[in-house]
Amino acid sequence: MRRSLGRYELTHELGRGGMGVVWAALDPADGREVAVKLLVPRGYGSELSTLERRFLREARLTARLSHPGIPEVYDHGSQDGELYLVMERVPGRALDAVIEEEGGLAVERAAAVARTVADVLAYAHGQGVVHRDLKPSNLMITPAGEVKVLDFGVAAALEPRPGETRFTAANATPGTVIYMAPEQAVGKTVPASDLYSLGCVLYELLAGKPPFTEGGLFMLYHQHANDPVPPLEGLRPGVPPGLRKLVEGLLEKEPQNRPGSAAEVCALLAAWAPAPAAAALVHPRLAEIEALRRSGHPAPALEEYRDLLAAPGLGPADVLAARVGTALCDGALGRTREALDELMSVLAEQRSLLGPADPGVLDTRYEIAVLLVRAGERRRAAERLRRLADDEERAPAQDDPRRGRSRALLRRLDRMPRT
């Protein structure tokens, strides 16, 4: 049994699959336990250097993802022909083990798991990252009941570009066929492919098994592409009609017939798995400090926010609101990059706590776009504003001031001279 990989002391194997082996390890430099995923390329020959370059590129991309539902990536590299990722070690049980032990879950619990996964996908898709291998064994349930989505970027690293040899065993398409979208099986992967996989997972959460399980690889490919999905009601009576309709929509054969985005799926699932009620912003000082900041006094407001964050007893939603205020003060004082980094971190936590449609989440997304404009990153700002504009139009109140603000800023950007 191997005991080390560079500075990491491997202690015991946590699991293995088609893409590699995961070890529990200790990082002596930081004194923390980590998980090390080894991808062991066999038989790739001259293609190994191409695989290594792609793997390292994807690892760098996914290491930038920051969301409570995605384990943090600490390190990556290659040694002696082996590629590895070092990431946060997530305690708990994989969802496939939960299903094996418990069978179909209660509707509310199944919808809650799926809603969390949809929120993670919405964030990742917004960063240009598609998972490609969503399945129960890649979903961890922590002892606190949180859901973590594992293995972002791994399948993407192994997926060939046009004209290249496939790197997976027997030239198979990266992914897991039981949960694979029809278009992915023929080499085309889009964000909606993750939604199909989520539909397979949600179906299994409710029915106790995936929609298609019989036969070999090519039979499963054929079933996903051509066969009607076995009706849920025949396997799990009592699933609400609206939830059944959502599962059917996720499992549409054509990507364009599925829901429009993971954020939309997340919002729809709220009917059966409402987000935990966040504490109202009840701290009396928040409104006072906000008024001070808006009146053009960011420096004293920043000190007030810091004092508030250091005080005990602040609720989770209040903490996030104070952190947003702190970042906006930094931005007003010219520390644009620091403000952007903090708002991006806060946004991930707000989405998890409040839900993607919460007004505070929309406000933070807007402020990030404004800061990007100030930083001269107009293209990135415009991309975010276009996505945000559609979400703002769904605000329930017709007189909500958020309606139309992103489109107005986009028009202003269009009129600004190019530099």
C-alpha positions as a Markdown table, in Angstrom:
| # | Residue | x | y | z |
|---|---|---|---|---|
| 1 | Met | 0.0 | 0.0 | 0.0 |
| 2 | Arg | 1.4 | 3.4 | -1.0 |
| 3 | Arg | 2.0 | 5.8 | 1.8 |
| 4 | Ser | 2.8 | 9.2 | 0.2 |
| 5 | Leu | 2.3 | 11.4 | -2.8 |
| 6 | Gly | 4.6 | 14.4 | -2.7 |
| 7 | Arg | 4.0 | 16.0 | 0.7 |
| 8 | Tyr | 0.7 | 14.2 | 1.2 |
| 9 | Glu | 0.7 | 11.2 | 3.5 |
| 10 | Leu | -1.9 | 8.8 | 2.2 |
| 11 | Thr | -3.6 | 6.9 | 5.0 |
| 12 | His | -6.3 | 4.7 | 3.6 |
| 13 | Glu | -8.4 | 4.2 | 0.5 |
| 14 | Leu | -11.9 | 5.9 | 0.5 |
| 15 | Gly | -13.2 | 4.5 | -2.7 |
| 16 | Arg | -12.5 | 3.8 | -6.4 |
| 17 | Gly | -14.4 | 4.1 | -9.6 |
| 18 | Gly | -13.8 | 4.2 | -13.4 |
| 19 | Met | -11.9 | 7.4 | -13.2 |
| 20 | Gly | -9.5 | 6.7 | -10.4 |
| 21 | Val | -9.0 | 6.0 | -6.7 |
| 22 | Val | -9.7 | 8.4 | -3.7 |
| 23 | Trp | -7.4 | 8.3 | -0.7 |
| 24 | Ala | -7.7 | 9.9 | 2.7 |
| 25 | Ala | -4.6 | 11.8 | 3.4 |
| 26 | Leu | -2.9 | 14.2 | 5.7 |
| 27 | Asp | -1.3 | 17.5 | 4.6 |
| 28 | Pro | 1.5 | 18.1 | 7.1 |
| 29 | Ala | 2.0 | 21.6 | 5.8 |
| 30 | Asp | -1.4 | 22.7 | 6.9 |
| 31 | Gly | -2.1 | 20.1 | 9.4 |
| 32 | Arg | -5.4 | 19.1 | 7.9 |
| 33 | Glu | -7.0 | 16.0 | 6.5 |
| 34 | Val | -7.7 | 16.0 | 2.8 |
| 35 | Ala | -8.9 | 13.7 | 0.0 |
| 36 | Val | -6.5 | 12.9 | -2.8 |
| 37 | Lys | -8.1 | 11.7 | -6.1 |
| 38 | Leu | -5.6 | 9.8 | -8.3 |
| 39 | Leu | -6.3 | 9.3 | -12.0 |
| 40 | Val | -4.2 | 6.4 | -13.2 |
| 41 | Pro | -3.9 | 6.6 | -17.0 |
| 42 | Arg | -3.3 | 3.1 | -18.4 |
| 43 | Gly | -2.6 | 2.5 | -22.0 |
| 44 | Tyr | -2.8 | 6.1 | -23.2 |
| 45 | Gly | 0.7 | 6.0 | -24.7 |
| 46 | Ser | 1.6 | 9.2 | -26.6 |
| 47 | Glu | -1.8 | 10.7 | -25.6 |
| 48 | Leu | -0.8 | 11.0 | -22.0 |
| 49 | Ser | 0.8 | 14.5 | -22.4 |
| 50 | Thr | -2.5 | 15.8 | -24.0 |
| 51 | Leu | -4.5 | 14.2 | -21.1 |
| 52 | Glu | -2.2 | 15.8 | -18.5 |
| 53 | Arg | -2.4 | 19.2 | -20.0 |
| 54 | Arg | -6.2 | 19.0 | -20.2 |
| 55 | Phe | -6.5 | 17.6 | -16.7 |
| 56 | Leu | -4.4 | 20.4 | -15.2 |
| 57 | Arg | -6.3 | 23.1 | -17.1 |
| 58 | Glu | -9.7 | 21.7 | -15.9 |
| 59 | Ala | -8.3 | 21.4 | -12.4 |
| 60 | Arg | -7.3 | 25.1 | -12.4 |
| 61 | Leu | -10.8 | 26.0 | -13.6 |
| 62 | Thr | -12.7 | 24.0 | -11.1 |
| 63 | Ala | -10.3 | 25.1 | -8.3 |
| 64 | Arg | -11.9 | 28.6 | -8.8 |
| 65 | Leu | -15.4 | 27.4 | -8.0 |
| 66 | Ser | -16.5 | 28.7 | -4.7 |
| 67 | His | -19.9 | 27.3 | -3.4 |
| 68 | Pro | -20.9 | 25.7 | -0.2 |
| 69 | Gly | -22.1 | 22.6 | -2.1 |
| 70 | Ile | -18.7 | 22.1 | -3.9 |
| 71 | Pro | -15.7 | 20.7 | -2.0 |
| 72 | Glu | -12.8 | 23.1 | -2.2 |
| 73 | Val | -9.9 | 22.1 | -4.4 |
| 74 | Tyr | -6.5 | 22.7 | -2.6 |
| 75 | Asp | -3.9 | 21.4 | -5.0 |
| 76 | His | -3.4 | 19.5 | -8.3 |
| 77 | Gly | -0.6 | 18.1 | -10.3 |
| 78 | Ser | 1.1 | 15.0 | -11.7 |
| 79 | Gln | 3.8 | 12.7 | -10.4 |
| 80 | Asp | 5.3 | 9.6 | -11.9 |
| 81 | Gly | 2.6 | 9.4 | -14.6 |
| 82 | Glu | -0.3 | 9.8 | -12.2 |
| 83 | Leu | -2.6 | 12.8 | -12.1 |
| 84 | Tyr | -4.0 | 13.9 | -8.8 |
| 85 | Leu | -6.4 | 16.4 | -7.2 |
| 86 | Val | -6.2 | 17.3 | -3.5 |
| 87 | Met | -9.5 | 18.5 | -2.1 |
| 88 | Glu | -11.5 | 19.1 | 0.9 |
| 89 | Arg | -12.4 | 15.8 | 2.6 |
| 90 | Val | -16.2 | 15.6 | 3.0 |
| 91 | Pro | -17.5 | 13.4 | 5.8 |
| 92 | Gly | -20.7 | 11.5 | 5.5 |
| 93 | Arg | -22.3 | 9.0 | 3.1 |
| 94 | Ala | -22.6 | 8.9 | -0.6 |
| 95 | Leu | -26.2 | 9.2 | -1.8 |
| 96 | Asp | -26.0 | 5.8 | -3.5 |
| 97 | Ala | -25.4 | 4.2 | -0.1 |
| 98 | Val | -28.3 | 6.1 | 1.3 |
| 99 | Ile | -30.6 | 4.9 | -1.4 |
| 100 | Glu | -29.4 | 1.3 | -1.1 |
| 101 | Glu | -30.1 | 1.4 | 2.6 |
| 102 | Glu | -33.4 | 3.3 | 2.6 |
| 103 | Gly | -34.9 | 2.9 | -0.9 |
| 104 | Gly | -37.0 | 5.8 | -2.2 |
| 105 | Leu | -36.9 | 8.8 | 0.0 |
| 106 | Ala | -39.7 | 11.0 | 1.3 |
| 107 | Val | -40.9 | 13.5 | -1.3 |
| 108 | Glu | -39.7 | 16.5 | 0.7 |
| 109 | Arg | -36.3 | 15.0 | 1.3 |
| 110 | Ala | -35.8 | 13.9 | -2.3 |
| 111 | Ala | -36.8 | 17.4 | -3.5 |
| 112 | Ala | -34.5 | 19.0 | -1.0 |
| 113 | Val | -31.5 | 17.0 | -2.2 |
| 114 | Ala | -32.3 | 17.7 | -5.8 |
| 115 | Arg | -32.9 | 21.4 | -5.1 |
| 116 | Thr | -29.4 | 21.7 | -3.5 |
| 117 | Val | -27.8 | 20.0 | -6.5 |
| 118 | Ala | -29.7 | 22.2 | -8.9 |
| 119 | Asp | -28.4 | 25.3 | -7.0 |
| 120 | Val | -24.8 | 24.0 | -7.3 |
| 121 | Leu | -25.3 | 23.4 | -11.0 |
| 122 | Ala | -26.8 | 26.8 | -11.5 |
| 123 | Tyr | -23.6 | 28.3 | -10.0 |
| 124 | Ala | -21.2 | 26.1 | -11.9 |
| 125 | His | -23.0 | 26.6 | -15.2 |
| 126 | Gly | -22.8 | 30.3 | -14.6 |
| 127 | Gln | -19.0 | 29.9 | -14.3 |
| 128 | Gly | -18.9 | 28.0 | -17.6 |
| 129 | Val | -18.4 | 24.5 | -16.0 |
| 130 | Val | -20.5 | 21.5 | -16.8 |
| 131 | His | -20.3 | 18.5 | -14.5 |
| 132 | Arg | -20.8 | 15.7 | -17.0 |
| 133 | Asp | -20.9 | 12.9 | -14.5 |
| 134 | Leu | -23.7 | 13.6 | -12.0 |
| 135 | Lys | -24.8 | 10.5 | -10.2 |
| 136 | Pro | -25.6 | 9.4 | -6.6 |
| 137 | Ser | -22.1 | 8.2 | -5.9 |
| 138 | Asn | -20.9 | 11.8 | -6.6 |
| 139 | Leu | -23.3 | 13.3 | -4.1 |
| 140 | Met | -22.3 | 13.3 | -0.5 |
| 141 | Ile | -24.7 | 13.7 | 2.5 |
| 142 | Thr | -22.8 | 15.2 | 5.4 |
| 143 | Pro | -23.6 | 14.4 | 9.1 |
| 144 | Ala | -25.3 | 17.8 | 9.2 |
| 145 | Gly | -27.5 | 16.9 | 6.3 |
| 146 | Glu | -25.7 | 19.1 | 3.7 |
| 147 | Val | -25.3 | 17.9 | 0.1 |
| 148 | Lys | -21.9 | 18.2 | -1.6 |
| 149 | Val | -21.4 | 17.6 | -5.3 |
| 150 | Leu | -18.1 | 15.9 | -6.0 |
| 151 | Asp | -15.8 | 15.5 | -9.0 |
| 152 | Phe | -16.4 | 18.7 | -11.0 |
| 153 | Gly | -14.0 | 18.9 | -13.9 |
| 154 | Val | -12.8 | 15.3 | -13.9 |
| 155 | Ala | -15.1 | 14.1 | -16.7 |
| 156 | Ala | -14.4 | 17.3 | -18.6 |
| 157 | Ala | -10.7 | 16.7 | -18.4 |
| 158 | Leu | -11.1 | 13.2 | -19.9 |
| 159 | Glu | -13.5 | 14.2 | -22.7 |
| 160 | Pro | -11.8 | 14.4 | -26.1 |
| 161 | Arg | -11.9 | 17.4 | -28.4 |
| 162 | Pro | -12.8 | 16.8 | -32.1 |
| 163 | Gly | -10.3 | 14.6 | -33.8 |
| 164 | Glu | -8.7 | 13.3 | -30.6 |
| 165 | Thr | -8.6 | 9.8 | -29.3 |
| 166 | Arg | -10.8 | 9.1 | -26.3 |
| 167 | Phe | -8.9 | 8.6 | -23.1 |
| 168 | Thr | -11.5 | 6.5 | -21.2 |
| 169 | Ala | -11.5 | 2.7 | -21.0 |
| 170 | Ala | -12.6 | 1.1 | -24.2 |
| 171 | Asn | -13.0 | 4.5 | -25.8 |
| 172 | Ala | -16.2 | 5.1 | -23.8 |
| 173 | Thr | -17.7 | 8.5 | -23.4 |
| 174 | Pro | -16.8 | 10.0 | -20.0 |
| 175 | Gly | -19.7 | 9.8 | -17.6 |
| 176 | Thr | -21.9 | 7.0 | -16.3 |
| 177 | Val | -24.3 | 5.5 | -18.8 |
| 178 | Ile | -27.2 | 4.9 | -16.4 |
| 179 | Tyr | -27.4 | 8.7 | -15.7 |
| 180 | Met | -26.1 | 9.9 | -19.1 |
| 181 | Ala | -28.1 | 12.3 | -21.4 |
| 182 | Pro | -28.7 | 11.0 | -24.9 |
| 183 | Glu | -26.7 | 13.8 | -26.5 |
| 184 | Gln | -23.7 | 13.1 | -24.2 |
| 185 | Ala | -23.6 | 9.5 | -25.4 |
| 186 | Val | -22.8 | 10.7 | -28.9 |
| 187 | Gly | -20.1 | 13.3 | -27.7 |
| 188 | Lys | -22.1 | 16.4 | -27.3 |
| 189 | Thr | -22.3 | 17.8 | -23.8 |
| 190 | Val | -24.2 | 21.0 | -22.8 |
| 191 | Pro | -25.5 | 22.4 | -19.5 |
| 192 | Ala | -28.9 | 20.7 | -20.1 |
| 193 | Ser | -27.0 | 17.3 | -20.1 |
| 194 | Asp | -26.5 | 17.9 | -16.4 |
| 195 | Leu | -30.2 | 18.5 | -16.0 |
| 196 | Tyr | -31.0 | 15.1 | -17.6 |
| 197 | Ser | -28.6 | 13.5 | -15.1 |
| 198 | Leu | -30.3 | 15.3 | -12.3 |
| 199 | Gly | -33.6 | 14.0 | -13.6 |
| 200 | Cys | -32.2 | 10.4 | -13.4 |
| 201 | Val | -31.0 | 11.1 | -9.8 |
| 202 | Leu | -34.3 | 12.6 | -8.7 |
| 203 | Tyr | -36.2 | 9.7 | -10.3 |
| 204 | Glu | -34.1 | 7.3 | -8.4 |
| 205 | Leu | -34.5 | 9.3 | -5.1 |
| 206 | Leu | -38.3 | 8.8 | -5.5 |
| 207 | Ala | -38.5 | 5.4 | -7.1 |
| 208 | Gly | -35.5 | 3.7 | -5.5 |
| 209 | Lys | -33.9 | 3.0 | -8.8 |
| 210 | Pro | -33.0 | 4.9 | -12.0 |
| 211 | Pro | -35.3 | 5.0 | -15.0 |
| 212 | Phe | -33.2 | 2.7 | -17.1 |
| 213 | Thr | -31.0 | -0.1 | -15.7 |
| 214 | Glu | -31.3 | -3.2 | -17.9 |
| 215 | Gly | -28.9 | -4.4 | -20.5 |
| 216 | Gly | -25.3 | -3.5 | -21.5 |
| 217 | Leu | -23.9 | -0.2 | -22.5 |
| 218 | Phe | -25.4 | 0.0 | -26.0 |
| 219 | Met | -28.8 | -1.1 | -24.7 |
| 220 | Leu | -28.7 | 1.7 | -22.1 |
| 221 | Tyr | -27.7 | 4.2 | -24.7 |
| 222 | His | -30.6 | 3.1 | -26.8 |
| 223 | Gln | -33.1 | 3.3 | -23.9 |
| 224 | His | -32.0 | 6.9 | -23.0 |
| 225 | Ala | -32.2 | 8.0 | -26.6 |
| 226 | Asn | -35.4 | 6.3 | -27.6 |
| 227 | Asp | -37.5 | 4.5 | -24.9 |
| 228 | Pro | -40.2 | 6.3 | -22.9 |
| 229 | Val | -39.4 | 6.8 | -19.2 |
| 230 | Pro | -41.2 | 4.2 | -17.1 |
| 231 | Pro | -44.0 | 6.2 | -15.3 |
| 232 | Leu | -43.1 | 7.2 | -11.8 |
| 233 | Glu | -46.5 | 6.5 | -10.4 |
| 234 | Gly | -46.1 | 2.8 | -11.2 |
| 235 | Leu | -43.1 | 2.6 | -8.9 |
| 236 | Arg | -43.9 | 5.3 | -6.4 |
| 237 | Pro | -47.5 | 6.2 | -5.8 |
| 238 | Gly | -48.2 | 9.5 | -4.1 |
| 239 | Val | -45.6 | 11.7 | -5.9 |
| 240 | Pro | -47.3 | 15.1 | -6.5 |
| 241 | Pro | -48.3 | 15.6 | -10.1 |
| 242 | Gly | -46.2 | 18.8 | -10.4 |
| 243 | Leu | -43.1 | 17.0 | -9.3 |
| 244 | Arg | -43.8 | 14.1 | -11.6 |
| 245 | Lys | -44.1 | 16.6 | -14.5 |
| 246 | Leu | -40.8 | 18.2 | -13.5 |
| 247 | Val | -39.0 | 14.8 | -13.5 |
| 248 | Glu | -40.5 | 14.1 | -16.9 |
| 249 | Gly | -39.3 | 17.5 | -18.2 |
| 250 | Leu | -35.8 | 16.9 | -17.0 |
| 251 | Leu | -35.8 | 13.5 | -18.8 |
| 252 | Glu | -36.8 | 14.9 | -22.1 |
| 253 | Lys | -34.8 | 13.3 | -24.9 |
| 254 | Glu | -33.9 | 16.7 | -26.6 |
| 255 | Pro | -31.9 | 19.2 | -24.5 |
| 256 | Gln | -34.0 | 22.1 | -25.7 |
| 257 | Asn | -37.2 | 20.5 | -24.3 |
| 258 | Arg | -35.8 | 20.3 | -20.8 |
| 259 | Pro | -36.2 | 23.2 | -18.3 |
| 260 | Gly | -34.3 | 26.3 | -19.4 |
| 261 | Ser | -31.7 | 26.3 | -16.6 |
| 262 | Ala | -30.6 | 24.8 | -13.4 |
| 263 | Ala | -31.7 | 28.0 | -11.6 |
| 264 | Glu | -35.2 | 27.4 | -13.0 |
| 265 | Val | -35.2 | 23.8 | -11.7 |
| 266 | Cys | -34.1 | 25.0 | -8.3 |
| 267 | Ala | -36.9 | 27.5 | -8.2 |
| 268 | Leu | -39.5 | 24.9 | -9.2 |
| 269 | Leu | -38.3 | 22.4 | -6.6 |
| 270 | Ala | -39.1 | 25.0 | -3.9 |
| 271 | Ala | -42.7 | 23.9 | -4.1 |
| 272 | Trp | -41.8 | 20.6 | -2.4 |
| 273 | Ala | -38.6 | 21.6 | -0.6 |
| 274 | Pro | -38.8 | 25.1 | 0.6 |
| 275 | Ala | -35.5 | 26.6 | 1.5 |
| 276 | Pro | -34.9 | 26.9 | 5.2 |
| 277 | Ala | -36.4 | 30.1 | 6.5 |
| 278 | Ala | -33.6 | 32.6 | 6.9 |
| 279 | Ala | -33.7 | 34.9 | 9.9 |
| 280 | Ala | -35.1 | 38.3 | 9.0 |
| 281 | Leu | -32.6 | 41.2 | 9.0 |
| 282 | Val | -33.6 | 42.3 | 12.5 |
| 283 | His | -30.4 | 43.8 | 13.8 |
| 284 | Pro | -31.1 | 47.5 | 14.2 |
| 285 | Arg | -27.7 | 48.7 | 13.3 |
| 286 | Leu | -27.8 | 47.2 | 9.7 |
| 287 | Ala | -30.2 | 49.8 | 8.4 |
| 288 | Glu | -28.3 | 52.6 | 10.1 |
| 289 | Ile | -24.9 | 51.6 | 8.7 |
| 290 | Glu | -26.4 | 51.0 | 5.2 |
| 291 | Ala | -27.8 | 54.6 | 5.3 |
| 292 | Leu | -24.4 | 55.9 | 6.3 |
| 293 | Arg | -22.8 | 54.1 | 3.4 |
| 294 | Arg | -25.3 | 55.3 | 0.9 |
| 295 | Ser | -24.9 | 58.9 | 2.1 |
| 296 | Gly | -21.4 | 58.8 | 0.7 |
| 297 | His | -19.4 | 57.9 | 3.9 |
| 298 | Pro | -17.9 | 54.5 | 3.1 |
| 299 | Ala | -14.9 | 54.8 | 5.5 |
| 300 | Pro | -16.9 | 55.2 | 8.7 |
| 301 | Ala | -19.5 | 52.8 | 7.4 |
| 302 | Leu | -16.7 | 50.2 | 6.9 |
| 303 | Glu | -15.6 | 50.5 | 10.5 |
| 304 | Glu | -19.2 | 50.2 | 11.7 |
| 305 | Tyr | -19.7 | 47.0 | 9.6 |
| 306 | Arg | -16.5 | 45.5 | 11.0 |
| 307 | Asp | -17.6 | 46.3 | 14.6 |
| 308 | Leu | -20.9 | 44.7 | 13.9 |
| 309 | Leu | -19.3 | 41.5 | 12.4 |
| 310 | Ala | -17.1 | 41.2 | 15.5 |
| 311 | Ala | -20.1 | 41.4 | 17.9 |
| 312 | Pro | -21.7 | 38.1 | 19.1 |
| 313 | Gly | -25.2 | 36.9 | 18.3 |
| 314 | Leu | -25.4 | 38.0 | 14.7 |
| 315 | Gly | -27.7 | 35.8 | 12.6 |
| 316 | Pro | -26.5 | 34.1 | 9.4 |
| 317 | Ala | -28.5 | 36.3 | 7.1 |
| 318 | Asp | -27.3 | 39.4 | 9.0 |
| 319 | Val | -23.7 | 38.3 | 8.7 |
| 320 | Leu | -24.0 | 38.0 | 5.0 |
| 321 | Ala | -25.7 | 41.4 | 4.7 |
| 322 | Ala | -22.9 | 43.0 | 6.7 |
| 323 | Arg | -20.3 | 41.3 | 4.6 |
| 324 | Val | -22.0 | 42.7 | 1.4 |
| 325 | Gly | -21.9 | 46.1 | 3.0 |
| 326 | Thr | -18.2 | 45.8 | 3.9 |
| 327 | Ala | -17.4 | 44.8 | 0.3 |
| 328 | Leu | -19.4 | 47.7 | -1.1 |
| 329 | Cys | -17.5 | 50.1 | 1.2 |
| 330 | Asp | -14.2 | 48.6 | -0.1 |
| 331 | Gly | -15.4 | 49.2 | -3.6 |
| 332 | Ala | -16.3 | 52.8 | -2.9 |
| 333 | Leu | -12.8 | 53.3 | -1.4 |
| 334 | Gly | -11.1 | 52.1 | -4.6 |
| 335 | Arg | -10.4 | 48.5 | -3.5 |
| 336 | Thr | -12.3 | 47.0 | -6.4 |
| 337 | Arg | -10.6 | 43.6 | -6.6 |
| 338 | Glu | -10.9 | 43.0 | -2.9 |
| 339 | Ala | -14.6 | 43.9 | -3.1 |
| 340 | Leu | -15.2 | 41.6 | -6.0 |
| 341 | Asp | -13.5 | 38.7 | -4.3 |
| 342 | Glu | -15.6 | 39.2 | -1.2 |
| 343 | Leu | -18.9 | 39.6 | -3.1 |
| 344 | Met | -18.2 | 36.4 | -5.1 |
| 345 | Ser | -17.6 | 34.5 | -1.8 |
| 346 | Val | -20.8 | 36.0 | -0.2 |
| 347 | Leu | -22.9 | 35.2 | -3.3 |
| 348 | Ala | -22.2 | 31.5 | -3.0 |
| 349 | Glu | -23.3 | 31.5 | 0.6 |
| 350 | Gln | -26.4 | 33.7 | 0.0 |
| 351 | Arg | -27.6 | 31.3 | -2.7 |
| 352 | Ser | -27.3 | 28.4 | -0.3 |
| 353 | Leu | -29.0 | 30.1 | 2.6 |
| 354 | Leu | -31.6 | 32.2 | 0.9 |
| 355 | Gly | -32.2 | 30.6 | -2.5 |
| 356 | Pro | -31.2 | 31.8 | -5.9 |
| 357 | Ala | -34.3 | 34.1 | -6.4 |
| 358 | Asp | -33.9 | 36.0 | -3.1 |
| 359 | Pro | -33.7 | 39.8 | -3.6 |
| 360 | Gly | -30.5 | 39.9 | -1.7 |
| 361 | Val | -28.9 | 37.4 | -4.1 |
| 362 | Leu | -30.1 | 39.5 | -7.1 |
| 363 | Asp | -28.6 | 42.6 | -5.5 |
| 364 | Thr | -25.3 | 41.0 | -4.9 |
| 365 | Arg | -25.1 | 39.7 | -8.5 |
| 366 | Tyr | -25.9 | 43.3 | -9.7 |
| 367 | Glu | -23.2 | 44.8 | -7.5 |
| 368 | Ile | -20.7 | 42.3 | -8.8 |
| 369 | Ala | -21.5 | 43.4 | -12.4 |
| 370 | Val | -21.1 | 47.0 | -11.4 |
| 371 | Leu | -17.7 | 46.4 | -9.9 |
| 372 | Leu | -16.6 | 44.4 | -13.0 |
| 373 | Val | -17.5 | 47.5 | -15.1 |
| 374 | Arg | -15.3 | 49.6 | -12.8 |
| 375 | Ala | -12.5 | 47.1 | -13.1 |
| 376 | Gly | -12.6 | 47.5 | -16.9 |
| 377 | Glu | -14.0 | 43.9 | -17.4 |
| 378 | Arg | -16.9 | 45.0 | -19.5 |
| 379 | Arg | -17.4 | 41.7 | -21.3 |
| 380 | Arg | -17.6 | 39.7 | -18.1 |
| 381 | Ala | -20.0 | 42.4 | -16.7 |
| 382 | Ala | -22.2 | 42.2 | -19.8 |
| 383 | Glu | -22.4 | 38.4 | -19.6 |
| 384 | Arg | -23.5 | 38.5 | -16.0 |
| 385 | Leu | -26.0 | 41.3 | -16.6 |
| 386 | Arg | -27.7 | 39.5 | -19.5 |
| 387 | Arg | -28.3 | 36.4 | -17.2 |
| 388 | Leu | -29.4 | 38.6 | -14.3 |
| 389 | Ala | -31.8 | 40.7 | -16.5 |
| 390 | Asp | -33.9 | 37.6 | -17.2 |
| 391 | Asp | -34.0 | 36.7 | -13.5 |
| 392 | Glu | -34.9 | 40.2 | -12.4 |
| 393 | Glu | -37.9 | 40.1 | -14.8 |
| 394 | Arg | -39.3 | 37.3 | -12.7 |
| 395 | Ala | -39.6 | 39.5 | -9.6 |
| 396 | Pro | -43.2 | 39.0 | -8.3 |
| 397 | Ala | -43.9 | 42.7 | -7.7 |
| 398 | Gln | -44.4 | 44.7 | -10.9 |
| 399 | Asp | -43.0 | 47.8 | -9.1 |
| 400 | Asp | -39.9 | 46.1 | -7.8 |
| 401 | Pro | -37.0 | 48.5 | -8.5 |
| 402 | Arg | -34.9 | 45.5 | -9.6 |
| 403 | Arg | -36.9 | 45.1 | -12.7 |
| 404 | Gly | -35.1 | 46.5 | -15.7 |
| 405 | Arg | -32.0 | 47.8 | -13.9 |
| 406 | Ser | -29.6 | 45.3 | -15.5 |
| 407 | Arg | -31.0 | 46.0 | -18.9 |
| 408 | Ala | -30.6 | 49.7 | -18.3 |
| 409 | Leu | -27.0 | 49.2 | -17.3 |
| 410 | Leu | -26.4 | 47.0 | -20.4 |
| 411 | Arg | -27.8 | 49.9 | -22.6 |
| 412 | Arg | -25.3 | 52.3 | -20.9 |
| 413 | Leu | -22.5 | 49.9 | -21.5 |
| 414 | Asp | -23.4 | 49.7 | -25.2 |
| 415 | Arg | -23.2 | 53.5 | -25.4 |
| 416 | Met | -19.9 | 53.7 | -23.7 |
| 417 | Pro | -16.9 | 54.2 | -26.1 |
| 418 | Arg | -14.7 | 51.2 | -26.6 |
| 419 | Thr | -11.2 | 51.6 | -25.2 |
